[in-house]
């Protein structure tokens, strides 16, 4: 279908901005941090608390979102999109509030280390450590350590997928599911048709992905490692159930869908949903884009469907 008119309006507003791949890293971070869209849906949550944890490489900042209600809540450990280079806890505050309110889960958003200051595998090491910290401290967070999800968008979707792989291979903790929102799953040279079809004009570009990967990896040879490109993992068997969300006008569409196919082939309970008319990043604009609101609500419903007591929560 054509690009959603509400998405096209946002694309037109951003058309005057310099392309990402022409910017320095500080300029790109400033551009992303300065994005402000009026009319976003920001639901109420009980409280939002900034925390710190000690990871093997030092202190990491976290932001904890607690839903309205009583009792121990399920837990989502969330990794924000960033291309591994830009964005932070603030850029994804709205998405985390929507996930918290929509799922009834405590959401722990992780401020993992960014490239190029911290190359691969620093981010995935941080995300694994943060997941284990959140589970170990679940009681203090008002969360249930036996009902845990990992989630993320774009590069954060990559980090969620990789965290699930590492948890499988490196000794837990157990996960109920993985929510992968238009995830990066393979290096940019894999030849996926959507990387060419959607190379320009829809926000994220092919040159932008080259720019991100160039900053993330110390050497392109690292792209073959499954902790960088989870689509290249030898097997995806034994992973938790997954929802993989893709967008029609996204260079990453096909690699996300290829990952969903491989999960299914490995026997993992997997739902894949392509949102036609949408572009990369559309989960950031609920309330402004009607189909973005619907998509987030459906993702939240999927999380709730995996909870042992989901009927009582509905």
Kinemage of the C-alpha trace (Angstrom):
@kinemage 1
@onewidth
@group {chain A} dominant
@subgroup {mainchain}
@vectorlist {calphas} color= white
{ca unk a 1} P 0.000 0.000 0.000
{ca unk a 2} L 1.139 3.643 -0.314
{ca unk a 3} L 2.989 5.294 2.540
{ca unk a 4} L 0.486 6.127 5.275
{ca unk a 5} L -0.465 9.824 4.916
{ca unk a 6} L 0.332 10.532 8.577
{ca unk a 7} L 3.769 8.962 8.130
{ca unk a 8} L 4.311 10.971 4.942
{ca unk a 9} L 3.548 14.186 6.806
{ca unk a 10} L 6.319 13.374 9.294
{ca unk a 11} L 8.717 12.470 6.484
{ca unk a 12} L 7.982 15.795 4.781
{ca unk a 13} L 8.706 17.678 8.012
{ca unk a 14} L 12.088 15.981 8.320
{ca unk a 15} L 13.054 16.299 4.657
{ca unk a 16} L 15.120 19.434 5.252
{ca unk a 17} L 17.375 17.769 7.834
{ca unk a 18} L 20.863 16.782 6.646
{ca unk a 19} L 21.210 13.048 5.951
{ca unk a 20} L 22.499 11.028 8.876
{ca unk a 21} L 25.509 9.648 7.005
{ca unk a 22} L 26.791 13.198 6.407
{ca unk a 23} L 26.911 14.024 10.119
{ca unk a 24} L 29.508 13.565 12.807
{ca unk a 25} L 28.505 11.382 15.743
{ca unk a 26} L 27.895 14.389 18.061
{ca unk a 27} L 25.798 16.072 15.364
{ca unk a 28} L 23.740 12.925 14.837
{ca unk a 29} L 23.113 12.520 18.549
{ca unk a 30} L 22.034 16.143 18.794
{ca unk a 31} L 19.666 15.711 15.849
{ca unk a 32} L 17.978 12.676 17.388
{ca unk a 33} L 17.775 14.244 20.847
{ca unk a 34} L 16.156 17.392 19.429
{ca unk a 35} L 13.257 15.587 17.764
{ca unk a 36} L 10.009 16.786 19.286
{ca unk a 37} L 6.621 15.747 17.922
{ca unk a 38} L 3.513 17.323 19.452
{ca unk a 39} L 0.492 15.140 20.104
{ca unk a 40} L 2.239 11.916 21.100
{ca unk a 41} L 0.270 9.476 23.238
{ca unk a 42} L 1.873 9.469 26.680
{ca unk a 43} L -0.135 7.207 29.002
{ca unk a 44} L 0.000 7.451 32.764
{ca unk a 45} L 2.124 5.051 34.790
{ca unk a 46} L 2.461 4.813 38.551
{ca unk a 47} L 6.023 6.103 38.681
{ca unk a 48} L 9.260 6.481 36.772
{ca unk a 49} L 12.557 6.099 38.624
{ca unk a 50} L 16.117 6.569 37.462
{ca unk a 51} L 18.514 3.941 38.790
{ca unk a 52} L 22.097 2.828 38.372
{ca unk a 53} L 23.594 -0.634 38.320
{ca unk a 54} L 27.118 -1.915 38.411
{ca unk a 55} L 27.971 -3.831 35.246
{ca unk a 56} L 31.305 -5.582 34.659
{ca unk a 57} L 32.591 -2.537 32.753
{ca unk a 58} L 31.228 0.056 35.187
{ca unk a 59} L 28.044 1.881 36.094
{ca unk a 60} L 25.009 1.782 33.788
{ca unk a 61} L 22.008 4.075 34.020
{ca unk a 62} L 18.534 2.529 33.998
{ca unk a 63} L 15.041 3.972 33.959
{ca unk a 64} L 12.328 1.928 35.673
{ca unk a 65} L 8.661 2.351 34.716
{ca unk a 66} L 6.098 0.910 37.140
{ca unk a 67} L 2.497 0.359 36.006
{ca unk a 68} L -0.579 1.404 37.931
{ca unk a 69} L -1.862 -1.403 40.146
{ca unk a 70} L -0.861 -3.687 42.962
{ca unk a 71} L 1.291 -6.752 43.394
{ca unk a 72} L 4.355 -8.041 41.613
{ca unk a 73} L 4.246 -7.209 37.936
{ca unk a 74} L 5.817 -9.019 34.992
{ca unk a 75} L 9.106 -7.527 33.825
{ca unk a 76} L 10.289 -6.201 30.465
{ca unk a 77} L 13.956 -5.342 30.011
{ca unk a 78} L 14.001 -2.832 27.154
{ca unk a 79} L 16.853 -1.795 24.844
{ca unk a 80} L 16.301 1.402 22.885
{ca unk a 81} L 16.977 1.802 19.205
{ca unk a 82} L 20.104 3.728 18.355
{ca unk a 83} L 21.920 2.249 15.394
{ca unk a 84} L 24.258 1.342 18.269
{ca unk a 85} L 25.424 4.990 18.115
{ca unk a 86} L 22.661 7.525 18.906
{ca unk a 87} L 19.601 7.810 21.197
{ca unk a 88} L 19.268 7.337 24.935
{ca unk a 89} L 16.762 6.823 27.738
{ca unk a 90} L 15.021 10.115 26.935
{ca unk a 91} L 14.469 9.463 23.225
{ca unk a 92} L 12.527 6.286 24.064
{ca unk a 93} L 10.735 7.486 27.175
{ca unk a 94} L 7.372 7.601 25.392
{ca unk a 95} L 7.710 4.113 23.952
{ca unk a 96} L 8.557 2.708 27.371
{ca unk a 97} L 5.557 4.434 28.961
{ca unk a 98} L 3.298 2.919 26.319
{ca unk a 99} L 4.764 -0.536 26.874
{ca unk a 100} L 4.466 -0.216 30.636
{ca unk a 101} L 0.857 0.963 30.604
{ca unk a 102} L -0.199 -1.371 27.797
{ca unk a 103} L 1.299 -4.569 29.171
{ca unk a 104} L 1.013 -4.000 32.907
{ca unk a 105} L 4.728 -4.800 33.177
{ca unk a 106} L 7.557 -3.078 34.984
{ca unk a 107} L 9.808 -1.819 32.181
{ca unk a 108} L 13.532 -1.425 32.808
{ca unk a 109} L 15.074 0.705 30.063
{ca unk a 110} L 18.833 0.225 29.717
{ca unk a 111} L 21.325 2.978 28.878
{ca unk a 112} L 23.872 0.630 27.333
{ca unk a 113} L 27.212 1.907 26.059
{ca unk a 114} L 27.215 3.383 22.555
{ca unk a 115} L 29.670 3.162 19.681
{ca unk a 116} L 32.045 4.407 18.431
{ca unk a 117} L 33.380 5.073 21.924
{ca unk a 118} L 32.461 1.496 22.858
{ca unk a 119} L 32.613 -0.939 19.950
{ca unk a 120} L 30.950 -4.342 19.644
{ca unk a 121} L 30.453 -6.330 21.873
{ca unk a 122} L 30.174 -3.655 24.592
{ca unk a 123} L 26.448 -3.007 24.045
{ca unk a 124} L 25.463 -6.670 24.111
{ca unk a 125} L 27.589 -7.269 27.214
{ca unk a 126} L 25.745 -4.418 28.937
{ca unk a 127} L 22.334 -5.701 27.893
{ca unk a 128} L 23.012 -9.203 29.181
{ca unk a 129} L 24.313 -7.795 32.471
{ca unk a 130} L 21.313 -5.483 32.807
{ca unk a 131} L 18.864 -8.321 32.196
{ca unk a 132} L 20.478 -10.418 34.890
{ca unk a 133} L 20.548 -7.443 37.241
{ca unk a 134} L 16.859 -6.742 36.678
{ca unk a 135} L 15.926 -10.345 37.405
{ca unk a 136} L 18.149 -10.497 40.495
{ca unk a 137} L 16.596 -7.250 41.771
{ca unk a 138} L 13.050 -7.963 40.617
{ca unk a 139} L 11.550 -7.992 44.101
{ca unk a 140} L 12.914 -4.515 44.832
{ca unk a 141} L 11.481 -3.332 41.510
{ca unk a 142} L 8.046 -4.725 42.303
{ca unk a 143} L 8.461 -7.335 39.572
{ca unk a 144} L 8.206 -11.098 39.253
{ca unk a 145} L 11.560 -12.722 38.333
{ca unk a 146} L 9.690 -15.651 36.825
{ca unk a 147} L 7.878 -13.545 34.195
{ca unk a 148} L 10.547 -11.778 32.162
{ca unk a 149} L 10.667 -10.476 28.593
{ca unk a 150} L 13.356 -8.751 26.580
{ca unk a 151} L 12.320 -6.113 24.059
{ca unk a 152} L 13.819 -3.497 21.801
{ca unk a 153} L 13.419 -1.544 18.589
{ca unk a 154} L 15.859 -1.402 15.671
{ca unk a 155} L 19.381 -1.818 17.105
{ca unk a 156} L 17.631 -2.459 20.417
{ca unk a 157} L 15.762 -5.281 18.690
{ca unk a 158} L 19.137 -6.687 17.700
{ca unk a 159} L 20.294 -6.437 21.305
{ca unk a 160} L 17.113 -8.117 22.576
{ca unk a 161} L 17.549 -10.977 20.109
{ca unk a 162} L 21.226 -11.331 20.997
{ca unk a 163} L 20.444 -11.205 24.726
{ca unk a 164} L 17.964 -14.062 24.250
{ca unk a 165} L 20.645 -16.031 22.384
{ca unk a 166} L 23.235 -15.406 25.065
{ca unk a 167} L 20.832 -16.278 27.862
{ca unk a 168} L 20.112 -19.568 26.106
{ca unk a 169} L 23.810 -20.305 25.698
{ca unk a 170} L 25.225 -18.766 28.877
{ca unk a 171} L 23.011 -19.973 31.663
{ca unk a 172} L 19.796 -17.995 32.047
{ca unk a 173} L 17.710 -16.395 33.423
{ca unk a 174} L 14.623 -17.881 31.785
{ca unk a 175} L 12.593 -15.628 29.496
{ca unk a 176} L 8.886 -15.712 28.664
{ca unk a 177} L 9.330 -13.959 25.353
{ca unk a 178} L 11.192 -11.541 23.107
{ca unk a 179} L 9.561 -8.515 21.468
{ca unk a 180} L 11.622 -7.522 18.426
{ca unk a 181} L 10.466 -4.275 16.833
{ca unk a 182} L 11.862 -3.827 13.290
{ca unk a 183} L 15.118 -5.413 14.495
{ca unk a 184} L 18.564 -5.266 12.965
{ca unk a 185} L 19.406 -8.943 12.461
{ca unk a 186} L 22.155 -8.954 9.818
{ca unk a 187} L 25.012 -6.886 8.458
{ca unk a 188} L 24.088 -4.381 5.757
{ca unk a 189} L 25.782 -6.312 2.919
{ca unk a 190} L 23.476 -9.343 3.069
{ca unk a 191} L 21.637 -8.406 -0.138
{ca unk a 192} L 18.116 -8.209 1.292
{ca unk a 193} L 15.725 -6.713 -1.307
{ca unk a 194} L 14.239 -4.206 1.156
{ca unk a 195} L 17.681 -2.689 1.703
{ca unk a 196} L 17.577 -1.646 -1.970
{ca unk a 197} L 13.836 -1.039 -2.362
{ca unk a 198} L 13.712 1.245 0.672
{ca unk a 199} L 17.224 2.657 0.396
{ca unk a 200} L 16.094 6.291 0.437
{ca unk a 201} L 13.093 8.432 1.162
{ca unk a 202} L 11.601 6.703 4.191
{ca unk a 203} L 13.643 7.990 7.135
{ca unk a 204} L 16.237 5.304 7.790
{ca unk a 205} L 18.390 4.842 4.689
{ca unk a 206} L 20.798 2.267 3.372
{ca unk a 207} L 23.666 4.763 3.697
{ca unk a 208} L 22.544 5.406 7.237
{ca unk a 209} L 22.849 1.705 8.044
{ca unk a 210} L 26.366 1.676 6.540
{ca unk a 211} L 27.191 4.635 8.816
{ca unk a 212} L 25.830 2.855 11.910
{ca unk a 213} L 27.619 -0.429 11.224
{ca unk a 214} L 30.838 1.396 10.430
{ca unk a 215} L 30.809 2.939 13.897
{ca unk a 216} L 29.639 -0.199 15.729
{ca unk a 217} L 32.198 -2.720 14.496
{ca unk a 218} L 35.930 -2.391 14.981
{ca unk a 219} L 36.384 -4.629 11.942
{ca unk a 220} L 33.791 -5.769 9.345
{ca unk a 221} L 34.855 -9.366 10.023
{ca unk a 222} L 32.961 -9.101 13.316
{ca unk a 223} L 29.697 -8.932 11.344
{ca unk a 224} L 29.820 -12.725 10.993
{ca unk a 225} L 29.523 -13.173 14.759
{ca unk a 226} L 25.978 -14.105 15.819
{ca unk a 227} L 26.158 -11.606 18.675
{ca unk a 228} L 26.434 -8.884 16.002
{ca unk a 229} L 24.222 -10.501 13.351
{ca unk a 230} L 21.832 -12.919 15.101
{ca unk a 231} L 20.467 -14.107 11.744
{ca unk a 232} L 23.854 -15.841 11.308
{ca unk a 233} L 23.522 -17.913 14.496
{ca unk a 234} L 24.050 -21.628 13.881
{ca unk a 235} L 20.675 -22.459 15.419
{ca unk a 236} L 17.781 -20.526 16.908
{ca unk a 237} L 16.290 -23.577 18.605
{ca unk a 238} L 15.468 -23.254 22.273
{ca unk a 239} L 14.747 -19.525 22.222
{ca unk a 240} L 11.670 -18.012 23.896
{ca unk a 241} L 8.514 -17.121 21.939
{ca unk a 242} L 8.894 -14.073 19.731
{ca unk a 243} L 6.893 -11.292 18.165
{ca unk a 244} L 8.765 -9.753 15.245
{ca unk a 245} L 7.316 -6.463 14.009
{ca unk a 246} L 8.342 -5.072 10.622
{ca unk a 247} L 7.374 -2.079 8.476
{ca unk a 248} L 6.728 -2.085 4.745
{ca unk a 249} L 8.916 0.949 4.003
{ca unk a 250} L 11.943 -0.033 6.050
{ca unk a 251} L 15.364 -1.093 4.772
{ca unk a 252} L 15.407 -3.635 7.646
{ca unk a 253} L 12.073 -5.228 6.738
{ca unk a 254} L 13.419 -8.348 5.055
{ca unk a 255} L 16.092 -9.183 7.610
{ca unk a 256} L 13.511 -8.970 10.383
{ca unk a 257} L 11.176 -11.264 8.492
{ca unk a 258} L 14.023 -13.649 7.667
{ca unk a 259} L 14.758 -13.871 11.385
{ca unk a 260} L 11.111 -14.651 12.116
{ca unk a 261} L 11.206 -17.394 9.469
{ca unk a 262} L 14.322 -18.928 10.996
{ca unk a 263} L 12.764 -18.836 14.455
{ca unk a 264} L 9.732 -20.718 13.142
{ca unk a 265} L 11.915 -23.244 11.335
{ca unk a 266} L 13.739 -23.853 14.629
{ca unk a 267} L 10.458 -24.635 16.383
{ca unk a 268} L 10.155 -21.333 18.265
{ca unk a 269} L 6.610 -20.051 18.707
{ca unk a 270} L 6.813 -16.923 16.578
{ca unk a 271} L 4.396 -14.297 15.371
{ca unk a 272} L 5.509 -11.993 12.575
{ca unk a 273} L 3.528 -8.853 11.767
{ca unk a 274} L 4.341 -6.528 8.877
{ca unk a 275} L 2.696 -3.115 9.128
{ca unk a 276} L 1.971 -1.920 5.604
{ca unk a 277} L 2.311 1.787 4.936
{ca unk a 278} L 4.626 2.234 7.917
{ca unk a 279} L 8.318 3.113 8.001
{ca unk a 280} L 11.209 2.436 10.337
{ca unk a 281} L 10.648 4.092 13.704
{ca unk a 282} L 6.859 4.213 13.621
{ca unk a 283} L 6.543 2.828 17.174
{ca unk a 284} L 7.807 6.234 18.329
{ca unk a 285} L 4.717 8.126 17.129
{ca unk a 286} L 1.547 6.713 18.742
{ca unk a 287} L -1.136 9.350 19.015
{ca unk a 288} L 0.249 11.125 15.938
{ca unk a 289} L -0.003 8.129 13.609
{ca unk a 290} L -3.150 6.098 14.191
{ca unk a 291} L -1.695 2.803 12.966
{ca unk a 292} L 1.302 3.263 15.265
{ca unk a 293} L -1.062 3.347 18.238
{ca unk a 294} L -2.780 0.194 17.004
{ca unk a 295} L 0.562 -1.546 16.449
{ca unk a 296} L 1.825 -0.807 19.969
{ca unk a 297} L -1.476 -1.969 21.442
{ca unk a 298} L -1.242 -5.239 19.501
{ca unk a 299} L 2.326 -5.778 20.692
{ca unk a 300} L 1.199 -5.196 24.267
{ca unk a 301} L -1.630 -7.683 23.779
{ca unk a 302} L 0.913 -10.263 22.602
{ca unk a 303} L 2.999 -9.761 25.745
{ca unk a 304} L -0.095 -10.114 27.927
{ca unk a 305} L -1.130 -13.273 26.083
{ca unk a 306} L 2.009 -15.037 27.312
{ca unk a 307} L 1.389 -14.245 30.975
{ca unk a 308} L 0.025 -17.110 33.070
{ca unk a 309} L -2.658 -14.853 34.536
{ca unk a 310} L -3.459 -12.850 31.417
{ca unk a 311} L -7.192 -13.566 31.581
{ca unk a 312} L -7.409 -11.927 34.994
{ca unk a 313} L -5.508 -8.883 33.701
{ca unk a 314} L -7.822 -8.284 30.744
